[in-house]
Amino acid sequence: MTAETASPARFTLHRDAGSRALAAFRRAWSRRWVRILAYLAAIPVFFYCLLWLLFARDLPSAESLLTYQPPLPTNVRGIDGEPVQTFARERRVELSYDEFPQQLVDAFTSAEDKTFFSHGGIDYPGLVGAVGDYVRKVGSGERARGGSTITQQVAKNLLLGDEYSVTRKIKEAFLARRIERVLTKQQILELYLNQIFLGRNAYGVQAAARAYFDKDVKDLALHEVAYLAILPKAPSNYDPLRQTGRATERRNWVLGEMEKNGKISAAERAAAQALPLGTVQVRTNTVRNIGGYFVEEVRRQLIERYGSETEKGANGVYTGGLWVRTSLDVTKQKAAENALRDGLVRYDRGKGWRDPGLSIDIEGNWAPRLAAAPIGVGYDDWRAAVVLDKSGNAATIGFSDGTTASLPASAASMPKRGTATAAFSFFRPGMIIVVKREGAGYTLRSIPEIKGGMVAEEVATGRILAMHGGFDARGDDFNRAVQAQRQPGSTFKPVVYSAALDNGMTPASIVVDGPFCVWQGAGLGQKCFRNFSGGNAGPQTMRWGVEQSRNLMTVRTANQIGMDKVTRLARILGVGDFPNYLSIALGAGDTTVMKMTNAFAILANNGKEVKPSLIDYIQDRNGKVIYRTDTRPCEGCNAADWDGKPMPRPPLRTKQLMDAMTAYQMVHILEGVVQRGTAQVLRDLGRPLFGKTGTTSGPTNVWFIGGSPDIVAGVYMGFDQPRPMGGYAQGGTLAAPIFKQFAQVAFKDVPPTPFRAPAGIRMVRIDRRSGRKVFGEWPTTEPKAAVIWEAFKPESEPRRTLQRYGTGAALAAAAASGRPAPKVATQRPRPRPKATPTSDFLQEQGGIY
């Protein structure tokens, strides 16, 4: 190729490759139809961004559902681990997805969201239909159908609330999309089936299965799961009792949907549709629901510690799902309830009928109103009733279950209190009364006005085994066992005499039972004390004074040792903080049954500290122990098998609040109160018991506190507004029989155990009345034997006296005059025993004298 024939080549250099794209865009944008399409496409994007800014920007995080914990009730268990009560505002039992039967899942998805496992959170066809229905019903006052998927319902129930508005539906849609990206379908359905409200205060399908069919979900039949699936929309609209036809029709529709979706066959659908609803009116209570006052005190302590809901954290009583192990002994609790109730009724018997002062409207459906009335009847065979009609010699009464009965005038013939007119004459429609089932009919009963409280405590640990604070917790929630401040009367005397034993006195010390007066100052003048009986018995032993509950000996003893020592010991024992007045020695300071019972438990525990407790330990919903009353470590207690070494035991941490020998001496004296003193009514129980009765001025209160080496119980009776109970009222005749009835149940099949004396105590034979040491005669089992064993501290027991001739000047004078030498009483020195194995043993054990 030559230079002449070669053709020139042209090259175009583009500095910006994007300029061609821009040019192409400009050419396309110049076309009208392109601009129209662009504007149309931008409109939904614009509106989506606008909706996101307006509604979705501040929505709660869907990630929070990963750690969501539904409100769960607190479960209370007794000392044996069995459930006794639950605290709940929403009845719910949380299950995992694997615990839901497949038929249950199929029923709910067929009824609520048949495309649940395929959509991304929103069912667009359903949403369009719901929007159309909303537009048609705007302004009509009717509520449009929801069209929400299960995911949207989870968003509404757990994160948004139940507001009926377009705004909520938009937020619901945004949040449903987020939830689908965070949770699996199984996790979403698990949240839904555990959270949804299904009526009868049942939240979640397990609680609903119990409420409607008295079954667990795993035991439900096809027609039963189909019924539960109709309830999320509006449980009251498908009530099995009031809306039976409507509920059956809707249930059958769900069965039909299950067949359409291929979940069941036509034969299964037809068989299930032919069955009745099969619901129960009242479900079996799997929780024993006992220990009213005891459990209420547990609830109060839990709320004080954790709050009722979430105000103090995640472990609220009504939301935290706590598992609480208590010291409630069901047998002893029922024994305490029955014993105290029987004692209140015995005192009230013969005093006439007392109108409870309650009434309800009997128009329409009166049964629920009666069921909600604040009246507790106590006994299983007593029932609250409302007078529906009264004509002639009979009244028609109704019960909380809707049944009625006839109450003849002869069954209500007792006079109304304060009148001579029969109670039947005061009946009026709407009045609430209490009746007892007797044979085929009923008789009128009266709730006692007298009240009381009782506590039973385990000596070694302080665990409260039983507590009852009135006639019935339902009608009266004031717990007199822990809240009523009452004067303990003579039950306080062991505190006085324990202080005396700590300050040089012995059980055999002589105290004068005679007139005792003190000058209280110019303003108050002279105060003279008296015994309950009014008389006095002269010089007597301390033991006799305690056994017979002598007031004059008590105040004389307190005055001798100083009231400051008595009140100091009362503070140490937790009875109360009292001023140094002599009247306090007779129990004039206010305290509670719980405090007094615990003080006697300390005595029975040889002076070692015990603190009353109702709760052993608490676990959170995941089983982690978050509180334990006994925090002592115990290495090896959880070992899988025995290692051949001694049994592991936690270390002792109890403080010695008072001298162990003093405590035993006091208990030993109080055993005499049961054997021959003011509590002889307990003697035929045939086991070692100690105790003290108490009666306050008036008398306005009667008490008994005592027990065995293992269990101590205390009880009091009195009017809430203190007033005299009658001159015959005494602790030994009213309160001690209540303890006896309790003990007959509580100690049944329990072998008698003696009180164990601490090291150093010396048991000495003495004359019971004079307190002098006795030789040549032995105590017998006779309660009022002249010779008894008495407990003394070392070197404090009575000495033996012998007649010897005088010495020194007296002997010289006698010799000079020729008279016989005078005799004087002197102490003979105690010979030192020989070092034999037997004497070594006696010395180690404190000796037997």
C-alpha positions in Angstrom: 0.0 0.0 0.0 1.4 3.4 -0.9 1.0 6.6 0.8 -1.1 8.0 -2.0 -3.7 5.2 -1.9 -4.1 5.1 2.0 -7.4 6.6 3.3 -7.5 8.6 6.5 -9.1 7.1 9.8 -11.3 9.1 12.2 -11.4 8.5 16.0 -13.9 10.2 18.5 -12.6 10.5 22.1 -15.4 10.7 24.8 -14.1 12.2 28.0 -17.3 11.2 30.1 -18.9 7.8 29.3 -22.0 8.9 31.5 -22.8 11.6 29.1 -24.2 9.2 26.6 -26.5 7.7 29.3 -27.6 11.1 30.2 -28.3 11.9 26.6 -30.3 8.7 26.3 -32.3 9.6 29.5 -33.0 13.1 28.0 -34.2 11.6 24.8 -36.5 9.2 26.7 -37.7 11.9 29.1 -38.7 14.0 26.1 -41.3 11.4 25.4 -44.5 12.0 27.2 -45.5 8.5 27.9 -42.1 7.9 29.7 -42.8 10.8 32.0 -46.3 9.6 32.8 -45.0 6.1 33.7 -42.3 7.6 35.9 -44.7 9.8 37.8 -47.1 6.8 38.3 -44.2 4.7 39.7 -43.0 7.5 42.0 -46.4 7.9 43.6 -46.4 4.7 45.7 -42.7 5.2 46.6 -43.5 8.7 47.8 -46.5 7.5 49.8 -44.5 4.6 51.3 -41.8 7.0 52.4 -44.4 9.3 53.8 -46.1 6.5 55.6 -42.8 5.3 57.0 -42.0 8.8 58.2 -45.4 9.3 59.8 -46.1 5.9 61.3 -43.2 3.4 61.1 -40.2 5.5 62.2 -41.0 5.2 65.9 -42.4 1.7 66.0 -41.1 -0.6 68.7 -38.3 -3.0 67.6 -39.4 -6.4 66.4 -36.2 -7.8 67.9 -37.8 -7.2 71.4 -40.1 -10.2 70.6 -37.0 -12.5 70.7 -36.8 -11.9 74.4 -40.5 -11.3 75.1 -41.9 -13.0 78.2 -45.7 -13.0 78.6 -47.2 -12.2 82.0 -47.3 -15.4 84.0 -49.0 -16.1 87.4 -47.1 -16.8 90.6 -47.4 -20.3 91.8 -47.3 -21.0 95.6 -46.5 -24.5 96.9 -46.7 -25.9 100.3 -44.1 -27.7 102.5 -44.7 -30.9 100.5 -44.2 -29.2 97.1 -47.8 -29.5 96.1 -49.6 -26.3 94.7 -51.8 -24.5 97.2 -52.5 -21.2 95.4 -51.8 -19.0 92.4 -51.6 -15.2 92.1 -52.8 -14.1 88.7 -54.7 -11.4 86.9 -54.2 -13.3 83.6 -54.5 -17.1 83.8 -51.8 -18.4 81.5 -49.6 -21.4 81.1 -46.7 -20.9 78.7 -46.0 -23.7 76.3 -43.3 -24.2 73.6 -44.3 -24.7 69.9 -43.5 -28.4 70.1 -46.1 -28.9 72.9 -49.0 -27.7 70.7 -50.9 -30.5 69.0 -50.9 -30.3 65.2 -54.7 -30.3 65.0 -54.7 -27.2 67.3 -52.3 -25.4 65.0 -54.4 -26.4 62.0 -57.6 -25.2 63.6 -56.3 -21.8 64.5 -54.6 -21.2 61.1 -57.7 -22.3 59.3 -59.9 -20.0 61.3 -57.6 -17.0 61.6 -55.0 -17.1 58.8 -55.1 -20.0 56.3 -52.1 -18.6 54.4 -50.0 -18.0 57.5 -47.2 -20.3 56.5 -46.8 -18.8 53.1 -47.3 -15.0 53.4 -44.7 -12.5 54.5 -46.8 -11.0 57.3 -49.6 -9.4 55.3 -52.4 -11.1 53.4 -52.9 -8.6 50.6 -56.2 -10.0 49.3 -57.6 -10.0 52.8 -56.3 -6.5 53.4 -58.0 -5.2 50.3 -61.3 -6.8 51.4 -60.9 -5.3 54.9 -60.3 -1.8 53.5 -63.4 -2.1 51.3 -65.4 -3.2 54.3 -64.1 -0.3 56.3 -65.0 2.2 53.6 -68.6 0.8 53.4 -69.1 1.0 57.2 -67.6 4.5 57.7 -70.1 6.5 59.7 -72.4 3.6 60.4 -71.0 2.9 63.9 -70.3 -0.7 62.9 -66.9 -2.2 63.3 -65.3 -3.4 60.1 -63.8 -6.9 59.8 -60.1 -7.0 60.7 -58.4 -8.8 57.9 -55.3 -9.1 60.1 -53.0 -12.1 59.8 -51.7 -13.9 62.9 -48.5 -12.0 62.6 -50.4 -8.7 62.6 -52.4 -9.9 65.6 -49.1 -10.6 67.4 -47.9 -7.1 66.6 -51.2 -5.7 67.9 -51.4 -7.7 71.1 -47.8 -7.5 72.1 -46.5 -4.2 70.8 -49.3 -1.8 69.7 -52.5 -2.2 71.7 -56.1 -2.7 70.7 -56.9 0.8 69.4 -59.5 0.7 66.6 -58.2 3.1 63.9 -56.6 3.2 60.5 -53.4 4.5 62.1 -53.0 1.3 64.1 -53.7 -0.9 61.0 -50.9 0.9 59.1 -48.5 0.5 62.0 -49.6 -3.1 62.3 -48.7 -3.8 58.7 -45.2 -2.3 59.0 -44.5 -4.1 62.2 -45.8 -7.4 60.8 -43.2 -7.2 58.0 -40.5 -6.6 60.5 -41.6 -9.5 62.7 -41.5 -11.9 59.8 -37.9 -10.9 59.1 -36.9 -11.5 62.7 -38.9 -14.5 63.9 -39.7 -17.9 62.3 -43.3 -18.9 61.7 -43.1 -21.3 64.6 -41.9 -18.6 67.0 -44.7 -16.3 65.8 -47.3 -18.9 66.3 -45.9 -19.8 69.7 -46.2 -16.2 70.8 -49.8 -16.0 69.5 -51.1 -19.2 71.0 -49.6 -18.3 74.4 -50.8 -14.7 74.4 -54.3 -14.6 72.9 -57.3 -14.0 75.2 -59.9 -16.7 74.9 -62.5 -15.8 77.6 -63.0 -17.1 81.2 -59.9 -15.2 82.2 -57.9 -17.6 80.2 -54.9 -16.3 78.2 -53.3 -18.8 75.9 -54.6 -22.1 74.6 -53.5 -24.2 77.6 -55.3 -22.0 80.1 -58.4 -22.0 77.8 -58.3 -25.8 77.5 -58.4 -26.0 81.3 -61.1 -23.4 81.6 -63.5 -24.8 78.9 -62.8 -28.5 78.9 -60.8 -29.2 82.1 -58.1 -30.8 80.0 -54.6 -30.1 78.8 -54.2 -29.1 75.1 -52.5 -32.4 74.3 -55.7 -34.2 75.4 -58.2 -32.2 73.3 -60.3 -33.8 70.7 -60.9 -32.4 67.2 -64.2 -30.7 68.0 -62.7 -29.2 71.1 -59.7 -27.6 69.4 -62.2 -26.3 66.7 -64.2 -24.6 69.5 -61.1 -22.9 70.9 -60.2 -21.6 67.5 -63.5 -19.6 67.2 -62.8 -17.6 70.5 -60.0 -15.1 69.5 -62.5 -12.8 67.7 -64.9 -12.3 70.5 -65.1 -14.9 73.3 -68.3 -13.6 74.8 -70.1 -13.9 71.5 -69.5 -17.7 71.5 -70.2 -18.4 75.2 -71.0 -22.1 75.4 -73.8 -21.6 77.9 -75.5 -18.4 76.7 -74.7 -18.6 73.0 -74.7 -22.4 72.4 -76.3 -22.3 68.9 -74.0 -19.5 67.7 -70.9 -21.2 69.1 -71.8 -24.6 67.5 -72.4 -23.0 64.1 -69.1 -21.1 64.2 -67.3 -24.3 65.4 -68.7 -26.2 62.5 -67.5 -23.5 60.1 -64.0 -23.9 61.4 -64.2 -27.7 60.9 -65.3 -27.0 57.3 -62.4 -24.7 56.7 -60.0 -27.4 58.1 -61.5 -29.8 55.5 -61.1 -27.3 52.7 -57.5 -26.7 53.6 -56.8 -30.5 53.6 -56.2 -30.7 57.3 -58.9 -33.3 58.0 -61.1 -35.6 56.0 -64.8 -35.2 55.3 -65.5 -38.1 57.6 -63.6 -36.5 60.4 -65.3 -33.2 59.8 -68.8 -34.8 59.8 -68.1 -36.8 63.0 -66.8 -33.7 64.9 -69.7 -31.6 63.7 -72.2 -34.2 65.1 -70.8 -33.8 68.6 -72.0 -31.2 71.2 -69.6 -28.5 72.4 -68.7 -30.6 75.4 -67.6 -27.7 77.6 -67.6 -27.8 81.4 -69.2 -25.2 83.6 -66.8 -25.4 86.5 -63.3 -26.8 86.0 -61.5 -29.0 88.5 -59.2 -26.8 90.6 -55.7 -28.3 90.3 -54.6 -25.9 92.9 -55.9 -26.6 96.4 -56.7 -23.0 97.2 -56.2 -23.3 100.9 -54.4 -21.4 103.7 -56.3 -18.1 103.1 -54.6 -16.0 105.8 -51.2 -17.7 105.4 -51.2 -17.3 101.6 -52.3 -13.7 101.8 -49.4 -13.0 104.1 -47.1 -14.6 101.5 -48.6 -12.4 98.8 -48.1 -9.3 100.9 -44.4 -10.2 101.4 -43.9 -10.9 97.8 -45.4 -7.6 96.7 -43.3 -5.8 99.2 -40.2 -7.5 97.7 -40.9 -7.6 94.0 -44.0 -5.4 93.3 -47.3 -6.5 91.9 -46.4 -6.2 88.2 -43.2 -4.6 86.7 -42.7 -1.5 88.9 -39.8 -3.2 90.8 -38.5 -5.4 88.0 -39.3 -8.5 85.9 -40.4 -10.6 88.9 -43.8 -9.0 89.7 -46.2 -11.1 91.6 -48.9 -11.1 88.9 -46.5 -11.1 85.8 -43.2 -12.7 86.8 -44.2 -16.4 86.8 -42.5 -16.9 90.2 -42.4 -20.3 91.9 -42.7 -19.9 95.6 -42.0 -22.7 98.1 -43.5 -22.0 101.5 -43.5 -23.8 104.8 -47.3 -24.2 104.8 -48.2 -27.6 106.1 -51.7 -28.4 104.7 -52.7 -30.8 107.5 -51.7 -28.4 110.3 -53.2 -25.4 108.5 -56.5 -27.1 108.2 -56.3 -28.2 111.9 -55.5 -24.6 112.9 -58.4 -23.2 110.8 -60.9 -25.7 112.2 -59.7 -25.3 115.8 -59.9 -21.5 115.8 -63.2 -21.4 114.0 -64.7 -24.0 116.4 -63.5 -22.0 119.4 -65.0 -18.8 118.0 -68.3 -20.5 117.3 -68.3 -22.1 120.8 -68.0 -18.7 122.4 -70.6 -17.2 120.2 -73.1 -20.0 120.6 -76.2 -19.0 122.5 -75.8 -15.3 122.0 -78.3 -15.0 119.1 -78.2 -14.5 115.4 -76.1 -11.7 114.0 -77.1 -10.0 110.8 -74.0 -9.9 108.4 -75.3 -6.5 107.2 -74.9 -7.4 103.5 -77.5 -7.3 100.7 -77.6 -7.5 96.9 -80.0 -6.6 94.1 -82.0 -9.8 93.3 -83.4 -8.5 90.0 -82.2 -10.4 86.9 -79.1 -12.6 87.3 -78.5 -12.4 91.0 -76.2 -15.4 91.3 -72.9 -13.6 90.1 -73.6 -10.8 92.5 -74.0 -13.2 95.4 -70.8 -15.0 94.4 -69.0 -11.6 94.5 -70.3 -10.7 97.9 -67.6 -10.2 100.6 -68.7 -12.9 103.0 -66.7 -15.9 104.1 -68.6 -18.9 105.6 -65.5 -20.8 106.8 -66.9 -24.4 106.9 -67.4 -26.6 104.0 -71.0 -27.4 104.9 -71.9 -23.7 105.4 -73.1 -21.6 102.5 -73.8 -18.0 101.7 -77.4 -17.5 100.5 -79.6 -14.6 99.5 -83.3 -14.3 100.6 -85.3 -14.2 97.3 -88.7 -14.3 98.8 -90.5 -14.6 102.1 -94.0 -15.7 102.5 -95.8 -17.4 105.4 -93.6 -19.7 107.4 -90.8 -20.2 104.8 -88.3 -18.2 102.8 -86.9 -19.0 99.4 -83.2 -18.6 99.4 -80.7 -18.7 96.5 -77.1 -19.8 96.2 -74.1 -18.6 94.1 -74.5 -21.5 91.6 -78.1 -20.3 90.8 -79.9 -23.0 92.7 -82.6 -22.3 95.2 -84.0 -23.9 98.4 -86.7 -23.3 101.0 -85.8 -22.3 104.5 -88.6 -22.8 107.0 -89.2 -20.4 109.9 -88.4 -23.2 112.3 -84.8 -23.4 110.9 -84.4 -19.7 111.7 -86.0 -19.5 115.1 -82.9 -18.3 117.1 -83.5 -14.8 118.3 -81.7 -11.9 116.7 -78.9 -10.6 118.9 -80.2 -8.0 121.4 -83.8 -8.9 120.9 -86.3 -11.7 121.8 -87.7 -11.9 118.3 -86.8 -14.8 115.9 -84.3 -14.1 113.2 -86.8 -15.2 110.6 -88.9 -12.1 111.3 -86.0 -9.9 110.1 -85.5 -11.5 106.8 -86.1 -9.3 103.7 -85.5 -9.9 100.0 -81.9 -9.3 99.0 -80.5 -10.0 102.5 -77.5 -12.2 102.5 -77.5 -14.9 105.2 -75.4 -18.0 106.1 -77.0 -21.4 106.3 -75.7 -24.9 107.1 -76.7 -28.0 105.3 -78.4 -30.4 107.6 -80.0 -33.5 106.1 -82.2 -32.5 103.2 -82.6 -28.9 104.3 -80.8 -26.0 105.7 -80.6 -24.2 109.1 -79.6 -20.6 109.8 -76.1 -19.9 111.1 -74.3 -16.8 112.4 -70.8 -15.6 111.7 -69.2 -15.0 115.2 -68.4 -11.4 116.1 -65.6 -12.5 118.3 -62.3 -12.8 116.4 -58.9 -14.3 117.0 -55.5 -15.4 115.5 -53.4 -18.5 115.6 -49.8 -19.4 114.5 -47.9 -22.6 114.6 -44.1 -22.5 114.3 -41.4 -25.1 113.9 -39.0 -24.7 116.9 -35.7 -25.6 115.2 -36.1 -23.4 112.1 -38.7 -20.7 112.8 -40.8 -21.9 109.8 -44.4 -21.0 110.2 -46.4 -24.2 109.5 -49.9 -22.8 109.9 -51.5 -19.4 110.3 -55.1 -18.3 110.7 -56.1 -14.7 111.3 -59.9 -14.7 111.7 -63.0 -16.7 110.9 -62.6 -16.6 107.1 -60.1 -14.7 104.9 -62.7 -14.0 102.2 -65.0 -12.0 104.4 -62.3 -10.4 106.5 -58.8 -9.9 105.2 -57.4 -8.4 108.4 -54.8 -11.0 109.5 -54.9 -10.9 113.3 -52.1 -13.4 113.6 -49.6 -10.7 112.4 -51.5 -7.4 112.3 -53.6 -7.3 115.5 -51.7 -5.6 118.4 -53.1 -7.1 121.6 -52.1 -7.2 125.2 -50.7 -10.7 125.9 -51.7 -10.9 129.6 -50.1 -13.6 131.6 -48.4 -15.2 128.5 -45.8 -12.4 129.1 -44.9 -13.8 132.6 -42.3 -16.3 131.3 -40.3 -13.2 130.1 -40.4 -11.8 133.6 -39.4 -15.0 135.3 -36.7 -15.7 132.7 -35.2 -12.4 133.5 -35.4 -13.3 137.2 -33.7 -16.7 136.6 -30.9 -14.7 134.8 -30.5 -12.5 137.9 -30.0 -15.0 140.7 -33.4 -16.5 141.3 -34.2 -20.2 141.0 -37.4 -22.1 140.4 -37.5 -22.8 144.1 -37.0 -19.2 145.2 -39.7 -18.0 147.6 -41.8 -15.0 146.5 -44.5 -13.6 148.6 -48.0 -13.8 147.1 -49.4 -10.9 149.1 -50.6 -7.3 148.7 -48.3 -5.1 146.6 -48.7 -1.4 146.0 -46.4 1.2 144.4 -46.4 5.0 144.5 -46.7 6.3 140.9 -46.3 10.0 141.7 -48.5 12.8 142.8 -50.5 12.8 139.6 -51.3 9.0 139.6 -51.2 8.2 143.2 -50.8 4.7 144.6 -51.3 1.6 142.4 -52.2 -1.6 144.1 -52.1 -4.9 142.1 -54.3 -7.9 142.6 -54.5 -11.6 141.6 -57.2 -12.7 139.1 -59.0 -14.5 141.9 -58.7 -11.6 144.3 -57.0 -13.5 147.1 -53.3 -14.3 148.0 -51.5 -17.3 149.3 -48.4 -16.0 151.2 -44.9 -17.1 150.5 -44.7 -19.6 147.6 -42.1 -20.9 145.1 -41.5 -19.3 141.8 -42.7 -22.5 140.1 -46.0 -22.4 142.0 -46.5 -18.7 141.1 -46.1 -19.5 137.3 -48.2 -22.6 137.4 -51.1 -20.7 139.1 -50.4 -17.5 137.2 -50.2 -15.3 140.3 -50.1 -11.6 139.4 -48.8 -10.4 142.8 -45.8 -12.7 142.7 -45.0 -11.6 139.2 -45.0 -7.8 139.9 -43.0 -8.4 143.1 -40.4 -10.4 141.2 -40.2 -7.7 138.4 -39.8 -5.0 141.0 -37.1 -7.0 142.8 -34.9 -7.5 139.8 -35.8 -4.2 138.0 -38.2 -3.7 135.1 -35.3 -2.6 132.9 -34.1 -6.2 132.9 -37.5 -7.4 131.9 -38.0 -5.0 129.1 -34.5 -5.6 127.8 -35.2 -9.4 127.6 -38.5 -8.6 125.9 -36.7 -6.6 123.2 -34.1 -9.4 122.8 -36.8 -12.0 122.3 -38.6 -9.8 119.8 -41.8 -9.4 121.8 -41.8 -5.6 121.8 -40.1 -2.4 123.0 -41.9 -1.5 126.2 -41.5 1.2 128.9 -40.2 0.2 132.3 -43.7 0.1 134.0 -44.6 -2.7 136.4 -47.9 -3.2 134.5 -45.9 -4.4 131.6 -44.9 -7.4 133.7 -48.6 -8.5 133.6 -48.7 -8.2 129.8 -50.1 -4.7 129.4 -47.9 -4.0 126.4 -49.3 -4.6 122.9 -47.8 -7.3 120.7 -48.9 -9.9 118.2 -49.5 -13.6 118.3 -46.6 -14.1 115.9 -44.1 -12.3 118.1 -45.2 -14.1 121.3 -45.2 -17.5 119.6 -41.7 -16.9 118.3 -40.5 -15.9 121.8 -41.8 -19.2 123.2 -40.1 -21.0 120.3 -36.8 -19.4 121.4 -37.4 -20.8 124.9 -38.0 -24.2 123.5 -34.9 -23.9 121.4 -32.8 -23.5 124.5 -32.4 -19.7 124.0 -31.1 -19.9 120.4 -32.4 -17.3 117.9 -35.1 -18.3 115.5 -36.8 -16.0 113.1 -40.4 -16.7 111.8 -40.5 -17.3 108.1 -43.3 -18.3 105.7 -41.2 -18.5 102.5 -38.4 -21.1 102.1 -37.2 -20.0 98.6 -38.4 -18.3 95.4 -37.5 -19.3 91.8 -38.1 -17.1 88.8 -39.9 -18.4 85.7 -36.7 -20.1 84.4 -36.2 -22.0 87.7 -33.3 -19.8 89.0 -33.4 -19.4 92.8 -33.6 -15.6 93.4 -34.3 -15.8 97.2 -33.7 -18.2 99.9 -34.5 -17.8 103.6 -31.8 -20.2 104.8 -28.6 -19.0 103.1 -26.2 -21.3 104.9 -23.8 -23.2 102.5 -23.9 -26.9 102.6 -21.0 -28.6 100.9 -21.9 -32.1 99.7 -25.7 -31.8 100.3 -26.3 -32.1 96.5 -23.9 -35.0 96.0 -25.2 -37.6 93.5 -24.4 -40.5 95.9 -23.2 -41.1 99.5 -19.5 -41.0 99.7 -19.2 -43.0 102.9 -18.5 -39.9 105.0 -20.7 -38.4 107.7 -23.9 -36.8 106.5 -23.1 -33.2 105.4 -24.8 -30.5 107.4 -24.9 -26.7 107.0 -23.1 -24.8 109.7 -24.9 -23.3 112.7 -25.4 -19.6 112.5 -27.9 -19.0 115.2 -27.2 -16.5 118.0 -27.6 -17.4 121.6 -30.2 -14.8 122.7 -30.5 -15.9 126.3 -28.7 -18.4 128.6 -29.6 -21.9 127.5 -30.0 -23.1 131.1 -32.4 -20.2 131.9 -34.4 -21.1 128.8 -34.6 -24.7 129.9 -35.5 -23.8 133.4 -38.4 -21.7 132.1 -39.6 -24.5 129.8 -39.4 -27.0 132.7 -41.5 -24.7 134.9 -44.1 -24.2 132.0 -44.4 -28.0 131.8 -45.9 -27.7 135.2 -48.6 -25.3 133.9 -49.8 -28.1 131.7 -49.5 -30.8 134.4 -51.1 -29.0 137.4 -51.6 -25.4 136.5 -54.0 -23.2 134.4 -53.6 -25.4 131.3 -54.5 -28.8 132.8 -57.0 -29.3 130.0 -54.0 -30.4 127.9 -52.6 -33.0 130.3 -54.5 -35.9 128.8 -52.7 -35.4 125.4 -50.1 -37.6 127.0 -46.9 -36.0 125.8 -44.4 -33.5 127.1 -45.9 -30.1 126.6 -45.2 -26.7 127.9 -47.3 -23.5 127.8 -48.8 -20.5 129.4 -52.4 -19.2 129.5 -53.2 -15.5 129.5 -56.2 -13.4 130.4 -56.1 -9.6 130.2 -58.1 -7.1 132.3 -61.8 -7.1 131.5 -61.2 -9.8 130.4 -60.8 -8.5 126.8 -58.4 -11.1 125.5 -57.7 -14.8 126.3 -54.5 -16.5 125.2 -52.6 -19.7 125.2 -49.1 -20.2 123.8 -47.1 -23.5 124.1 -46.2 -26.7 122.5 -43.7 -29.5 122.2 -40.0 -29.6 121.6 -40.7 -29.5 117.9 -43.8 -27.2 117.4 -45.0 -24.2 119.3 -48.4 -22.6 118.7 -50.1 -19.5 119.9 -53.7 -18.5 119.9 -55.8 -15.5 121.2 -59.4 -14.6 121.1 -61.0 -11.1 121.5 -63.2 -8.5 119.9 -61.6 -6.2 117.4 -62.8 -3.3 119.4 -61.8 -4.5 122.8 -64.6 -5.0 125.3 -65.2 -7.5 128.1 -65.8 -11.1 127.0 -67.6 -12.0 130.2 -66.2 -12.8 133.7 -66.0 -16.5 132.9 -63.6 -16.0 130.0 -60.1 -17.3 130.7 -57.2 -18.5 128.7 -57.4 -21.9 130.3 -61.1 -22.4 129.4 -61.3 -20.8 125.9 -57.9 -20.5 124.3 -56.2 -23.7 125.6 -59.0 -26.0 124.2 -58.4 -24.4 120.8 -54.7 -25.4 121.1 -55.8 -28.9 122.3 -58.0 -29.5 119.2 -55.1 -28.4 117.0 -52.6 -30.6 118.8 -54.8 -33.6 118.5 -54.3 -33.4 114.7 -50.9 -31.9 114.5 -49.2 -34.4 116.9 -51.1 -37.4 115.6 -48.8 -40.3 114.9 -45.8 -38.2 116.2 -43.9 -40.0 119.0 -43.6 -38.0 122.2 -40.3 -36.3 122.6 -39.0 -34.9 125.9 -37.4 -31.5 126.2 -33.6 -31.8 126.2 -31.7 -30.1 129.0 -28.5 -28.2 128.0 -25.1 -29.0 129.5 -24.8 -27.9 133.0 -28.4 -28.3 134.2 -28.7 -30.2 137.4 -31.9 -32.1 138.2 -32.6 -32.0 141.9 -35.4 -33.6 143.9 -37.3 -31.0 145.8 -40.5 -30.6 147.7 -42.9 -29.1 145.2 -44.5 -26.6 147.7 -41.6 -25.6 149.9 -38.8 -25.8 147.3 -36.6 -27.6 149.8 -34.2 -30.4 148.8 -35.6 -33.9 149.4 -33.7 -37.1 150.3 -35.0 -40.6 150.5 -38.1 -40.1 148.3 -38.4 -40.1 144.5 -40.8 -38.2 142.2 -43.7 -40.2 140.7 -45.8 -39.7 137.5 -48.6 -38.2 139.6 -49.1 -34.6 138.3 -49.5 -33.2 141.9 -46.9 -35.4 143.5 -45.2 -33.8 146.6 -41.7 -34.5 145.3 -40.7 -33.4 141.8 -37.5 -33.0 139.7 -36.5 -29.4 139.5 -33.9 -27.9 137.1 -31.1 -25.8 138.6 -28.0 -24.1 137.4 -24.7 -25.3 138.9 -24.2 -24.3 142.6 -27.8 -22.8 142.7 -29.7 -25.8 144.0 -30.9 -25.9 147.7 -28.3 -27.0 150.2 -28.8 -29.8 152.7 -29.0 -28.5 156.4 -27.8 -30.4 159.5 -28.1 -29.7 163.2 -24.6 -29.0 164.8 -23.4 -27.6 168.0 -22.2 -24.1 168.0 -18.5 -23.1 168.3 -16.3 -20.5 169.9 -17.8 -18.3 172.7 -21.2 -20.1 172.6 -19.6 -23.4 173.4 -17.4 -21.9 176.2 -20.4 -20.2 177.8 -22.3 -23.4 177.7 -19.5 -25.4 179.3 -19.1 -22.8 182.1 -22.8 -22.9 183.0 -23.3 -26.6 182.6 -26.0 -26.2 180.0 -26.0 -28.3 176.8 -24.4 -26.6 173.8 -26.8 -24.7 171.6 -27.7 -26.1 168.2 -27.3 -24.1 165.1 -28.2 -24.9 161.5 -25.1 -25.1 159.3 -24.3 -26.3 155.8 -22.5 -29.6 155.6 -19.8 -29.5 152.9 -20.5 -31.7 149.9 -17.9 -34.6 149.7 -15.9 -34.8 146.6 -16.8 -38.0 144.6 -14.1 -40.5 143.9 -12.7 -40.5 140.4 -14.6 -43.5 139.1 -16.1 -43.9 135.6 -19.6 -43.6 137.1 -18.8 -40.3 138.9 -17.0 -39.0 135.8 -20.2 -39.6 133.8 -22.3 -37.9 136.4 -20.0 -34.9 136.6 -20.1 -34.5 132.8 -23.9 -34.7 132.8 -24.3 -32.2 135.6 -25.3 -34.9 138.1 -28.6 -36.2 139.4 -29.4 -35.1 142.9 
